[in-house]
Amino acid sequence: MKALHLTQAFKLNSISRPGVGFLTLFIALIMLLFLTGCSSVKLAYSSSPALIQYQLDSYLDLNDAQEATLKEQLQKFKAWHEQNALPVYAQTLKAWRVELKTGKQFTVDDILQKQAVLEEALMAMGAQAAVRLAPLLVTLTPEQRRRLSQEFAEKNAKYQEEQVKVAVTPKGQEERLEEVIDRYEDWLGDLTLTQKQMTKTWLDNRGRMVALWAQERMARQEALLDLIQESQDHGSAERAAQALQAYFVSLSNYRVADIQKLSVERRVQLAQLTASILNSMTPAQRRMLEAKLTDYANDFIELASAK
């Protein structure tokens, strides 16, 4: 199943980043399962609580009581999301489709504003996820924290080998280019040669960003492990929820100074790339994107009204 995140489709950064741990995974999987390469978005969405539970269990080896707590909280989160978030997503996608229908030329500011809308949605999800994960967080044992730390270390080593070292090689750069092009083509159909060249230009100097991101993900992991330790010490679900929400908010910024400086520049470059590709769409690409936005908006409406 080939998954596609909405912010990837418009080449926008989100506040959720890979590798920061199971809490961010909670949010990331919800968003990821909305827009997948499966035949049914509705099927993926209905399966998301079970998938999230499976992923968190693989990180933490939950006991029976913890699994029951997580299952209950995931269902409450899903109910909140269906009632409060899905209608907003549907309205947002419909509004974007109207913009496409007018044939407008997109500016960098237009794209940055769309990114802000997505980030606001993620913030709302983060606040609710914090409330729902806190009851589980305060029950985690020192052994589960050590297990999570070990999982992080193993994944960081794998990331170093498969991403950081490969990113600066011709093969790594070619594979990354193919990935980004594939994401666009899932929404637009085949890119033109000019659009592919735009994407290639944007990917220049990626090796440095990947190396910096390796440092950032480790800093975020350490902050998460500290948060878990503090929650174990005080045992208050209310305090844990507040700490989790602050952690999610912190993901909109970077702990590594060098990447924080580059992030502003990269954000604008991403917006420039997106605007350029959208403004150079062929009639067939425009029709495909309009259809995609309509289909997903309708799916969200149906999911929100399902009982």
CYANA upper distance limits for C-alpha pairs under 8 A (distance plus 0.5 A):
  1 MET  CA     36 THR  CA      7.92
  1 MET  CA     37 GLY  CA      6.40
  1 MET  CA     38 CYS  CA      6.45
  2 LYS  CA     36 THR  CA      6.86
  2 LYS  CA     37 GLY  CA      5.33
  2 LYS  CA     38 CYS  CA      7.65
  3 ALA  CA     32 LEU  CA      7.24
  3 ALA  CA     33 LEU  CA      7.98
  3 ALA  CA     35 LEU  CA      7.35
  3 ALA  CA     36 THR  CA      4.83
  3 ALA  CA     37 GLY  CA      5.83
  3 ALA  CA     38 CYS  CA      8.31
  4 LEU  CA      8 GLN  CA      7.36
  4 LEU  CA      9 ALA  CA      7.58
  4 LEU  CA     32 LEU  CA      6.98
  4 LEU  CA     35 LEU  CA      6.14
  4 LEU  CA     36 THR  CA      5.75
  4 LEU  CA     37 GLY  CA      7.32
  4 LEU  CA    183 ARG  CA      7.35
  5 HIS  CA      9 ALA  CA      6.95
  5 HIS  CA     31 MET  CA      7.24
  5 HIS  CA     32 LEU  CA      5.63
  5 HIS  CA     34 PHE  CA      8.41
  5 HIS  CA     35 LEU  CA      6.58
  5 HIS  CA     36 THR  CA      8.05
  6 LEU  CA     10 PHE  CA      7.24
  6 LEU  CA     31 MET  CA      8.22
  6 LEU  CA     32 LEU  CA      8.23
  6 LEU  CA     35 LEU  CA      7.14
  7 THR  CA     11 LYS  CA      6.26
  7 THR  CA     12 LEU  CA      5.39
  7 THR  CA     13 ASN  CA      6.91
  7 THR  CA     14 SER  CA      6.95
  7 THR  CA    115 GLN  CA      7.97
  7 THR  CA    118 LEU  CA      7.92
  8 GLN  CA     12 LEU  CA      6.40
  8 GLN  CA     13 ASN  CA      7.92
  8 GLN  CA    183 ARG  CA      7.33
  9 ALA  CA    183 ARG  CA      6.41
  9 ALA  CA    184 TYR  CA      6.32
  9 ALA  CA    186 ASP  CA      8.49
  9 ALA  CA    187 TRP  CA      7.34
 10 PHE  CA    184 TYR  CA      8.27
 10 PHE  CA    274 THR  CA      6.64
 11 LYS  CA    270 LEU  CA      6.53
 11 LYS  CA    271 ALA  CA      7.72
 11 LYS  CA    273 LEU  CA      8.34
 11 LYS  CA    274 THR  CA      6.62
 12 LEU  CA    115 GLN  CA      6.48
 12 LEU  CA    267 ARG  CA      7.84
 12 LEU  CA    270 LEU  CA      6.87
 12 LEU  CA    271 ALA  CA      7.46
 13 ASN  CA    115 GLN  CA      7.83
 13 ASN  CA    267 ARG  CA      7.50
 14 SER  CA    115 GLN  CA      8.10
 14 SER  CA    118 LEU  CA      7.90
 14 SER  CA    119 GLU  CA      6.66
 14 SER  CA    252 SER  CA      8.21
 15 ILE  CA    119 GLU  CA      6.95
 15 ILE  CA    122 LEU  CA      7.76
 15 ILE  CA    251 LEU  CA      5.92
 15 ILE  CA    252 SER  CA      5.17
 15 ILE  CA    253 ASN  CA      8.36
 16 SER  CA     24 THR  CA      6.69
 16 SER  CA     27 ILE  CA      8.00
 16 SER  CA     28 ALA  CA      6.79
 16 SER  CA    122 LEU  CA      8.48
 16 SER  CA    251 LEU  CA      7.16
 16 SER  CA    252 SER  CA      8.29
 17 ARG  CA     24 THR  CA      7.95
 17 ARG  CA    251 LEU  CA      8.36
 18 PRO  CA     25 LEU  CA      8.37
 18 PRO  CA    217 ARG  CA      8.35
 19 GLY  CA    152 PHE  CA      8.27
 19 GLY  CA    155 LYS  CA      8.25
 19 GLY  CA    217 ARG  CA      6.59
 19 GLY  CA    221 GLN  CA      8.42
 20 VAL  CA     24 THR  CA      6.95
 20 VAL  CA     25 LEU  CA      8.43
 20 VAL  CA    217 ARG  CA      6.02
 20 VAL  CA    218 MET  CA      7.94
 20 VAL  CA    220 ARG  CA      6.22
 20 VAL  CA    221 GLN  CA      5.77
 20 VAL  CA    224 LEU  CA      8.42
 21 GLY  CA     25 LEU  CA      6.79
 21 GLY  CA    152 PHE  CA      8.08
 21 GLY  CA    221 GLN  CA      6.89
 21 GLY  CA    224 LEU  CA      8.01
 22 PHE  CA     26 PHE  CA      6.84
 22 PHE  CA     55 GLN  CA      8.34
 22 PHE  CA     56 LEU  CA      6.54
 22 PHE  CA     59 TYR  CA      7.68
 23 LEU  CA     27 ILE  CA      7.72
 23 LEU  CA    133 LEU  CA      8.34
 24 THR  CA     28 ALA  CA      6.53
 24 THR  CA    248 PHE  CA      7.94
 25 LEU  CA     29 LEU  CA      6.24
 25 LEU  CA     52 ILE  CA      8.33
 26 PHE  CA     30 ILE  CA      7.14
 26 PHE  CA     52 ILE  CA      6.94
 26 PHE  CA    129 ALA  CA      7.88
 27 ILE  CA     31 MET  CA      6.99
 27 ILE  CA    122 LEU  CA      8.05
 27 ILE  CA    125 MET  CA      7.26
 27 ILE  CA    126 GLY  CA      7.23
 27 ILE  CA    129 ALA  CA      7.67
 28 ALA  CA     32 LEU  CA      6.35
 29 LEU  CA     33 LEU  CA      6.33
 29 LEU  CA     48 SER  CA      7.80
 29 LEU  CA     52 ILE  CA      7.37
 30 ILE  CA     34 PHE  CA      7.18
 30 ILE  CA     45 TYR  CA      8.07
 30 ILE  CA     48 SER  CA      7.10
 31 MET  CA     35 LEU  CA      7.87
 32 LEU  CA     36 THR  CA      7.35
 33 LEU  CA     41 VAL  CA      7.72
 33 LEU  CA     44 ALA  CA      6.14
 33 LEU  CA     45 TYR  CA      6.22
 33 LEU  CA     48 SER  CA      7.18
 34 PHE  CA     41 VAL  CA      6.39
 34 PHE  CA     42 LYS  CA      8.38
 34 PHE  CA     44 ALA  CA      7.51
 34 PHE  CA     45 TYR  CA      6.52
 35 LEU  CA     41 VAL  CA      6.83
 35 LEU  CA    296 TYR  CA      8.18
 36 THR  CA     41 VAL  CA      6.93
 36 THR  CA     44 ALA  CA      8.10
 38 CYS  CA     44 ALA  CA      7.98
 40 SER  CA     44 ALA  CA      7.00
 41 VAL  CA     45 TYR  CA      6.62
 41 VAL  CA    296 TYR  CA      8.39
 41 VAL  CA    299 ASP  CA      7.56
 42 LYS  CA     46 SER  CA      6.65
 42 LYS  CA    299 ASP  CA      7.20
 42 LYS  CA    303 LEU  CA      7.20
 43 LEU  CA     47 SER  CA      6.73
 44 ALA  CA     48 SER  CA      6.68
 47 SER  CA     51 LEU  CA      6.89
 48 SER  CA     52 ILE  CA      6.52
 49 PRO  CA     53 GLN  CA      6.60
 49 PRO  CA     71 LYS  CA      7.95
 49 PRO  CA     74 LEU  CA      6.35
 49 PRO  CA     75 GLN  CA      7.48
 49 PRO  CA     78 LYS  CA      8.15
 50 ALA  CA     54 TYR  CA      6.64
 51 LEU  CA     55 GLN  CA      6.69
 52 ILE  CA     56 LEU  CA      6.64
 53 GLN  CA     57 ASP  CA      6.54
 53 GLN  CA     67 GLU  CA      8.11
 53 GLN  CA     70 LEU  CA      7.56
 53 GLN  CA     71 LYS  CA      7.53
 54 TYR  CA     58 SER  CA      6.73
 55 GLN  CA     59 TYR  CA      7.08
 56 LEU  CA     60 LEU  CA      6.66
 56 LEU  CA     61 ASP  CA      8.36
 57 ASP  CA     61 ASP  CA      5.30
 57 ASP  CA     62 LEU  CA      5.83
 57 ASP  CA     67 GLU  CA      8.41
 59 TYR  CA    147 ARG  CA      7.75
 59 TYR  CA    148 LEU  CA      6.35
 59 TYR  CA    151 GLU  CA      7.31
 60 LEU  CA    144 GLN  CA      5.88
 60 LEU  CA    145 ARG  CA      8.08
 60 LEU  CA    147 ARG  CA      6.91
 60 LEU  CA    148 LEU  CA      6.61
 61 ASP  CA    144 GLN  CA      7.61
 62 LEU  CA     66 GLN  CA      6.18
 62 LEU  CA     67 GLU  CA      6.46
 63 ASN  CA     67 GLU  CA      6.66
 64 ASP  CA     68 ALA  CA      6.75
 65 ALA  CA     69 THR  CA      6.74
 66 GLN  CA     70 LEU  CA      6.56
 66 GLN  CA    136 LEU  CA      6.80
 66 GLN  CA    139 THR  CA      7.85
 67 GLU  CA     71 LYS  CA      6.53
 68 ALA  CA     72 GLU  CA      6.75
 69 THR  CA     73 GLN  CA      6.73
 69 THR  CA    135 PRO  CA      7.83
 69 THR  CA    136 LEU  CA      6.98
 70 LEU  CA     74 LEU  CA      6.47
 70 LEU  CA    133 LEU  CA      7.88
 70 LEU  CA    136 LEU  CA      6.90
 71 LYS  CA     75 GLN  CA      6.82
 72 GLU  CA     76 LYS  CA      6.93
 73 GLN  CA     77 PHE  CA      6.61
 73 GLN  CA    132 ARG  CA      5.71
 73 GLN  CA    133 LEU  CA      7.58
 74 LEU  CA     78 LYS  CA      6.59
 74 LEU  CA    132 ARG  CA      7.61
 75 GLN  CA     79 ALA  CA      6.67
 76 LYS  CA     80 TRP  CA      6.74
 76 LYS  CA    132 ARG  CA      8.13
 77 PHE  CA     81 HIS  CA      6.58
 77 PHE  CA    128 GLN  CA      7.52
 77 PHE  CA    129 ALA  CA      7.41
 77 PHE  CA    132 ARG  CA      7.15
 78 LYS  CA     82 GLU  CA      6.59
 79 ALA  CA     83 GLN  CA      6.84
 80 TRP  CA     84 ASN  CA      6.37
 80 TRP  CA     85 ALA  CA      8.06
 81 HIS  CA     85 ALA  CA      5.38
 81 HIS  CA     86 LEU  CA      6.84
 81 HIS  CA    125 MET  CA      8.37
 82 GLU  CA     86 LEU  CA      5.84
 82 GLU  CA     87 PRO  CA      8.11
 82 GLU  CA    303 LEU  CA      7.27
 82 GLU  CA    304 ALA  CA      5.15
 82 GLU  CA    305 SER  CA      8.31
 83 GLN  CA     87 PRO  CA      7.72
 83 GLN  CA    304 ALA  CA      6.46
 84 ASN  CA     88 VAL  CA      7.68
 85 ALA  CA     89 TYR  CA      6.84
 85 ALA  CA    121 ALA  CA      8.10
 86 LEU  CA     90 ALA  CA      6.71
 86 LEU  CA    300 PHE  CA      5.94
 86 LEU  CA    301 ILE  CA      7.29
 86 LEU  CA    303 LEU  CA      8.02
 86 LEU  CA    304 ALA  CA      6.34
 87 PRO  CA     91 GLN  CA      6.76
 87 PRO  CA    300 PHE  CA      7.21
 87 PRO  CA    301 ILE  CA      6.56
 87 PRO  CA    304 ALA  CA      7.04
 88 VAL  CA     92 THR  CA      6.60
 89 TYR  CA     93 LEU  CA      6.70
 89 TYR  CA    297 ALA  CA      7.54
 89 TYR  CA    300 PHE  CA      7.60
 90 ALA  CA     94 LYS  CA      6.69
 90 ALA  CA    296 TYR  CA      7.87
 90 ALA  CA    297 ALA  CA      4.67
 90 ALA  CA    298 ASN  CA      7.43
 90 ALA  CA    300 PHE  CA      6.19
 90 ALA  CA    301 ILE  CA      6.77
 91 GLN  CA     95 ALA  CA      6.66
 91 GLN  CA    297 ALA  CA      7.68
 92 THR  CA     96 TRP  CA      6.80
 93 LEU  CA     97 ARG  CA      6.68
 93 LEU  CA    293 LEU  CA      6.12
 93 LEU  CA    294 THR  CA      7.67
 93 LEU  CA    296 TYR  CA      8.21
 93 LEU  CA    297 ALA  CA      6.36
 94 LYS  CA     98 VAL  CA      6.84
 94 LYS  CA    293 LEU  CA      7.31
 94 LYS  CA    294 THR  CA      7.01
 94 LYS  CA    297 ALA  CA      6.96
 95 ALA  CA     99 GLU  CA      7.02
 96 TRP  CA    100 LEU  CA      6.97
 96 TRP  CA    293 LEU  CA      8.25
 97 ARG  CA    101 LYS  CA      6.75
 97 ARG  CA    290 GLU  CA      6.08
 97 ARG  CA    293 LEU  CA      6.77
 97 ARG  CA    294 THR  CA      7.64
 98 VAL  CA    102 THR  CA      6.94
 99 GLU  CA    103 GLY  CA      7.38
 99 GLU  CA    104 LYS  CA      6.93
100 LEU  CA    104 LYS  CA      7.02
100 LEU  CA    286 ARG  CA      7.84
100 LEU  CA    290 GLU  CA      7.44
101 LYS  CA    290 GLU  CA      8.20
105 GLN  CA    275 ALA  CA      8.47
105 GLN  CA    278 LEU  CA      8.44
105 GLN  CA    279 ASN  CA      6.15
106 PHE  CA    110 ASP  CA      6.49
106 PHE  CA    111 ILE  CA      7.76
106 PHE  CA    275 ALA  CA      5.85
106 PHE  CA    276 SER  CA      8.39
106 PHE  CA    278 LEU  CA      7.54
106 PHE  CA    279 ASN  CA      6.80
107 THR  CA    111 ILE  CA      7.13
107 THR  CA    272 GLN  CA      8.18
107 THR  CA    275 ALA  CA      6.37
108 VAL  CA    112 LEU  CA      6.73
108 VAL  CA    268 VAL  CA      7.67
108 VAL  CA    271 ALA  CA      5.76
108 VAL  CA    272 GLN  CA      5.96
108 VAL  CA    275 ALA  CA      6.65
109 ASP  CA    113 GLN  CA      6.53
109 ASP  CA    271 ALA  CA      8.32
110 ASP  CA    114 LYS  CA      6.90
111 ILE  CA    115 GLN  CA      6.76
111 ILE  CA    271 ALA  CA      5.99
111 ILE  CA    274 THR  CA      7.71
111 ILE  CA    275 ALA  CA      7.24
112 LEU  CA    116 ALA  CA      6.74
112 LEU  CA    268 VAL  CA      8.22
112 LEU  CA    271 ALA  CA      6.76
113 GLN  CA    117 VAL  CA      6.90
114 LYS  CA    118 LEU  CA      6.94
115 GLN  CA    119 GLU  CA      6.65
116 ALA  CA    120 GLU  CA      6.55
117 VAL  CA    121 ALA  CA      6.87
118 LEU  CA    122 LEU  CA      6.81
119 GLU  CA    123 MET  CA      6.63
120 GLU  CA    124 ALA  CA      6.85
121 ALA  CA    125 MET  CA      6.81
122 LEU  CA    126 GLY  CA      6.50
123 MET  CA    127 ALA  CA      6.76
123 MET  CA    248 PHE  CA      7.87
123 MET  CA    249 VAL  CA      7.26
124 ALA  CA    128 GLN  CA      6.98
125 MET  CA    129 ALA  CA      6.39
126 GLY  CA    130 ALA  CA      6.50
126 GLY  CA    245 GLN  CA      6.75
126 GLY  CA    248 PHE  CA      6.35
126 GLY  CA    249 VAL  CA      8.17
127 ALA  CA    131 VAL  CA      7.21
127 ALA  CA    245 GLN  CA      5.79
127 ALA  CA    248 PHE  CA      8.25
128 GLN  CA    132 ARG  CA      6.91
129 ALA  CA    133 LEU  CA      6.44
130 ALA  CA    134 ALA  CA      6.47
130 ALA  CA    240 ALA  CA      8.39
130 ALA  CA    241 ALA  CA      5.37
130 ALA  CA    242 GLN  CA      7.74
130 ALA  CA    244 LEU  CA      5.63
130 ALA  CA    245 GLN  CA      5.82
131 VAL  CA    135 PRO  CA      8.31
131 VAL  CA    238 GLU  CA      8.35
131 VAL  CA    241 ALA  CA      5.52
131 VAL  CA    242 GLN  CA      8.46
132 ARG  CA    241 ALA  CA      8.39
133 LEU  CA    137 LEU  CA      6.63
133 LEU  CA    241 ALA  CA      7.86
134 ALA  CA    138 VAL  CA      6.90
134 ALA  CA    237 ALA  CA      5.63
134 ALA  CA    238 GLU  CA      7.76
134 ALA  CA    240 ALA  CA      5.87
134 ALA  CA    241 ALA  CA      5.50
134 ALA  CA    244 LEU  CA      8.02
135 PRO  CA    139 THR  CA      7.53
135 PRO  CA    237 ALA  CA      5.87
136 LEU  CA    140 LEU  CA      7.27
137 LEU  CA    228 ILE  CA      7.21
137 LEU  CA    231 SER  CA      7.33
137 LEU  CA    232 GLN  CA      8.16
137 LEU  CA    237 ALA  CA      8.14
137 LEU  CA    240 ALA  CA      7.70
138 VAL  CA    228 ILE  CA      8.17
138 VAL  CA    231 SER  CA      5.89
138 VAL  CA    232 GLN  CA      5.86
138 VAL  CA    235 GLY  CA      5.71
138 VAL  CA    236 SER  CA      7.24
138 VAL  CA    237 ALA  CA      6.70
138 VAL  CA    240 ALA  CA      7.63
139 THR  CA    232 GLN  CA      7.57
139 THR  CA    235 GLY  CA      8.19
140 LEU  CA    144 GLN  CA      6.60
140 LEU  CA    145 ARG  CA      7.52
140 LEU  CA    228 ILE  CA      8.29
140 LEU  CA    232 GLN  CA      7.35
141 THR  CA    145 ARG  CA      6.90
141 THR  CA    232 GLN  CA      7.84
142 PRO  CA    146 ARG  CA      6.72
142 PRO  CA    229 GLN  CA      8.39
143 GLU  CA    147 ARG  CA      6.63
144 GLN  CA    148 LEU  CA      6.67
145 ARG  CA    149 SER  CA      6.70
145 ARG  CA    225 LEU  CA      7.51
145 ARG  CA    228 ILE  CA      7.75
145 ARG  CA    229 GLN  CA      8.19
146 ARG  CA    150 GLN  CA      6.65
147 ARG  CA    151 GLU  CA      6.69
148 LEU  CA    152 PHE  CA      6.70
149 SER  CA    153 ALA  CA      6.80
149 SER  CA    225 LEU  CA      7.76
150 GLN  CA    154 GLU  CA      6.74
151 GLU  CA    155 LYS  CA      6.64
152 PHE  CA    156 ASN  CA      6.46
152 PHE  CA    221 GLN  CA      7.78
153 ALA  CA    157 ALA  CA      6.75
154 GLU  CA    158 LYS  CA      6.79
155 LYS  CA    159 TYR  CA      6.48
156 ASN  CA    160 GLN  CA      6.60
156 ASN  CA    214 ALA  CA      7.97
156 ASN  CA    218 MET  CA      8.12
157 ALA  CA    161 GLU  CA      6.89
158 LYS  CA    162 GLU  CA      6.42
158 LYS  CA    163 GLN  CA      8.44
159 TYR  CA    163 GLN  CA      5.69
159 TYR  CA    164 VAL  CA      7.13
159 TYR  CA    214 ALA  CA      8.09
160 GLN  CA    164 VAL  CA      5.36
160 GLN  CA    165 LYS  CA      6.72
160 GLN  CA    214 ALA  CA      7.79
161 GLU  CA    165 LYS  CA      6.09
161 GLU  CA    166 VAL  CA      7.56
162 GLU  CA    166 VAL  CA      6.37
163 GLN  CA    167 ALA  CA      6.07
163 GLN  CA    172 GLY  CA      8.38
163 GLN  CA    210 VAL  CA      7.61
164 VAL  CA    168 VAL  CA      7.93
164 VAL  CA    207 GLY  CA      7.45
164 VAL  CA    210 VAL  CA      6.16
164 VAL  CA    211 ALA  CA      5.96
164 VAL  CA    214 ALA  CA      7.95
165 LYS  CA    169 THR  CA      8.02
166 VAL  CA    171 LYS  CA      7.84
166 VAL  CA    172 GLY  CA      5.45
166 VAL  CA    173 GLN  CA      8.44
167 ALA  CA    172 GLY  CA      5.22
167 ALA  CA    173 GLN  CA      6.35
167 ALA  CA    176 ARG  CA      8.49
167 ALA  CA    206 ARG  CA      7.52
167 ALA  CA    207 GLY  CA      5.53
167 ALA  CA    210 VAL  CA      7.51
168 VAL  CA    172 GLY  CA      6.99
168 VAL  CA    173 GLN  CA      7.18
168 VAL  CA    206 ARG  CA      8.10
168 VAL  CA    207 GLY  CA      5.40
169 THR  CA    173 GLN  CA      6.74
170 PRO  CA    174 GLU  CA      6.61
171 LYS  CA    175 GLU  CA      6.66
172 GLY  CA    176 ARG  CA      6.64
173 GLN  CA    177 LEU  CA      6.66
173 GLN  CA    203 LEU  CA      8.48
174 GLU  CA    178 GLU  CA      6.78
175 GLU  CA    179 GLU  CA      6.76
176 ARG  CA    180 VAL  CA      6.85
177 LEU  CA    181 ILE  CA      6.64
177 LEU  CA    199 THR  CA      7.79
177 LEU  CA    200 LYS  CA      6.87
177 LEU  CA    203 LEU  CA      7.69
178 GLU  CA    182 ASP  CA      6.48
179 GLU  CA    183 ARG  CA      6.86
180 VAL  CA    184 TYR  CA      7.04
180 VAL  CA    199 THR  CA      8.12
181 ILE  CA    185 GLU  CA      6.59
181 ILE  CA    191 LEU  CA      7.97
181 ILE  CA    196 LYS  CA      7.43
181 ILE  CA    199 THR  CA      7.82
182 ASP  CA    186 ASP  CA      6.62
183 ARG  CA    187 TRP  CA      7.60
184 TYR  CA    188 LEU  CA      6.50
184 TYR  CA    189 GLY  CA      7.99
184 TYR  CA    191 LEU  CA      8.12
185 GLU  CA    189 GLY  CA      4.83
185 GLU  CA    190 ASP  CA      5.84
185 GLU  CA    191 LEU  CA      6.79
187 TRP  CA    285 GLN  CA      8.44
187 TRP  CA    288 MET  CA      7.22
187 TRP  CA    289 LEU  CA      6.01
187 TRP  CA    292 LYS  CA      7.27
188 LEU  CA    284 ALA  CA      8.42
188 LEU  CA    285 GLN  CA      5.06
188 LEU  CA    286 ARG  CA      7.41
188 LEU  CA    288 MET  CA      6.18
188 LEU  CA    289 LEU  CA      5.99
189 GLY  CA    284 ALA  CA      8.39
189 GLY  CA    285 GLN  CA      6.42
189 GLY  CA    288 MET  CA      7.54
190 ASP  CA    285 GLN  CA      8.35
191 LEU  CA    195 GLN  CA      6.34
191 LEU  CA    196 LYS  CA      6.77
192 THR  CA    196 LYS  CA      6.76
193 LEU  CA    197 GLN  CA      6.74
194 THR  CA    198 MET  CA      6.81
195 GLN  CA    199 THR  CA      6.90
195 GLN  CA    277 ILE  CA      6.49
195 GLN  CA    280 SER  CA      8.13
196 LYS  CA    200 LYS  CA      6.74
197 GLN  CA    201 THR  CA      6.70
198 MET  CA    202 TRP  CA      6.87
198 MET  CA    273 LEU  CA      7.32
198 MET  CA    276 SER  CA      8.49
198 MET  CA    277 ILE  CA      8.34
199 THR  CA    203 LEU  CA      6.90
199 THR  CA    273 LEU  CA      7.48
200 LYS  CA    204 ASP  CA      7.33
202 TRP  CA    269 GLN  CA      7.62
202 TRP  CA    270 LEU  CA      8.05
202 TRP  CA    273 LEU  CA      7.52
205 ASN  CA    209 MET  CA      7.74
206 ARG  CA    210 VAL  CA      6.77
207 GLY  CA    211 ALA  CA      6.89
208 ARG  CA    212 LEU  CA      6.76
209 MET  CA    213 TRP  CA      6.49
209 MET  CA    259 ILE  CA      7.78
210 VAL  CA    214 ALA  CA      6.84
211 ALA  CA    215 GLN  CA      7.44
212 LEU  CA    216 GLU  CA      6.88
212 LEU  CA    256 VAL  CA      8.13
212 LEU  CA    258 ASP  CA      7.95
212 LEU  CA    259 ILE  CA      6.64
213 TRP  CA    217 ARG  CA      6.53
213 TRP  CA    259 ILE  CA      7.81
214 ALA  CA    218 MET  CA      7.01
215 GLN  CA    219 ALA  CA      6.85
215 GLN  CA    256 VAL  CA      7.48
216 GLU  CA    220 ARG  CA      6.76
216 GLU  CA    254 TYR  CA      7.35
216 GLU  CA    255 ARG  CA      6.74
216 GLU  CA    256 VAL  CA      6.15
216 GLU  CA    259 ILE  CA      8.36
217 ARG  CA    221 GLN  CA      6.62
218 MET  CA    222 GLU  CA      6.71
219 ALA  CA    223 ALA  CA      6.84
219 ALA  CA    255 ARG  CA      7.13
219 ALA  CA    256 VAL  CA      8.18
220 ARG  CA    224 LEU  CA      6.71
220 ARG  CA    255 ARG  CA      7.97
221 GLN  CA    225 LEU  CA      6.68
222 GLU  CA    226 ASP  CA      6.64
223 ALA  CA    227 LEU  CA      6.72
224 LEU  CA    228 ILE  CA      6.79
224 LEU  CA    247 TYR  CA      8.16
225 LEU  CA    229 GLN  CA      6.75
226 ASP  CA    230 GLU  CA      6.72
227 LEU  CA    231 SER  CA      6.68
227 LEU  CA    243 ALA  CA      7.60
227 LEU  CA    244 LEU  CA      8.24
228 ILE  CA    232 GLN  CA      6.67
229 GLN  CA    233 ASP  CA      6.78
230 GLU  CA    234 HIS  CA      6.88
231 SER  CA    235 GLY  CA      5.99
231 SER  CA    236 SER  CA      7.33
231 SER  CA    237 ALA  CA      8.34
231 SER  CA    239 ARG  CA      8.11
231 SER  CA    240 ALA  CA      6.14
235 GLY  CA    240 ALA  CA      8.40
236 SER  CA    240 ALA  CA      6.63
237 ALA  CA    241 ALA  CA      6.55
238 GLU  CA    242 GLN  CA      6.94
239 ARG  CA    243 ALA  CA      6.71
240 ALA  CA    244 LEU  CA      6.54
241 ALA  CA    245 GLN  CA      6.63
242 GLN  CA    246 ALA  CA      6.81
243 ALA  CA    247 TYR  CA      6.65
244 LEU  CA    248 PHE  CA      6.72
245 GLN  CA    249 VAL  CA      6.75
246 ALA  CA    250 SER  CA      6.64
247 TYR  CA    251 LEU  CA      7.16
248 PHE  CA    252 SER  CA      8.19
250 SER  CA    254 TYR  CA      8.18
253 ASN  CA    260 GLN  CA      7.41
254 TYR  CA    259 ILE  CA      7.21
254 TYR  CA    260 GLN  CA      5.70
255 ARG  CA    260 GLN  CA      7.76
256 VAL  CA    260 GLN  CA      6.80
257 ALA  CA    261 LYS  CA      6.90
258 ASP  CA    262 LEU  CA      6.92
259 ILE  CA    263 SER  CA      6.31
260 GLN  CA    264 VAL  CA      7.74
261 LYS  CA    265 GLU  CA      8.05
262 LEU  CA    266 ARG  CA      6.59
263 SER  CA    267 ARG  CA      6.39
264 VAL  CA    268 VAL  CA      6.95
265 GLU  CA    269 GLN  CA      6.74
266 ARG  CA    270 LEU  CA      6.55
267 ARG  CA    271 ALA  CA      6.79
268 VAL  CA    272 GLN  CA      6.62
269 GLN  CA    273 LEU  CA      6.65
270 LEU  CA    274 THR  CA      6.66
271 ALA  CA    275 ALA  CA      6.55
272 GLN  CA    276 SER  CA      6.56
273 LEU  CA    277 ILE  CA      6.72
274 THR  CA    278 LEU  CA      6.57
275 ALA  CA    279 ASN  CA      6.42
276 SER  CA    280 SER  CA      6.66
277 ILE  CA    281 MET  CA      6.76
281 MET  CA    285 GLN  CA      6.10
281 MET  CA    286 ARG  CA      6.47
282 THR  CA    286 ARG  CA      6.73
283 PRO  CA    287 ARG  CA      6.72
284 ALA  CA    288 MET  CA      6.73
285 GLN  CA    289 LEU  CA      6.68
286 ARG  CA    290 GLU  CA      6.64
287 ARG  CA    291 ALA  CA      6.66
288 MET  CA    292 LYS  CA      6.68
289 LEU  CA    293 LEU  CA      6.72
290 GLU  CA    294 THR  CA      6.69
291 ALA  CA    295 ASP  CA      6.55
292 LYS  CA    296 TYR  CA      6.68
293 LEU  CA    297 ALA  CA      6.55
294 THR  CA    298 ASN  CA      6.67
295 ASP  CA    299 ASP  CA      6.70
296 TYR  CA    300 PHE  CA      6.65
297 ALA  CA    301 ILE  CA      6.81
298 ASN  CA    302 GLU  CA      6.69
299 ASP  CA    303 LEU  CA      6.59
300 PHE  CA    304 ALA  CA      6.54
301 ILE  CA    305 SER  CA      6.79
302 GLU  CA    306 ALA  CA      6.63
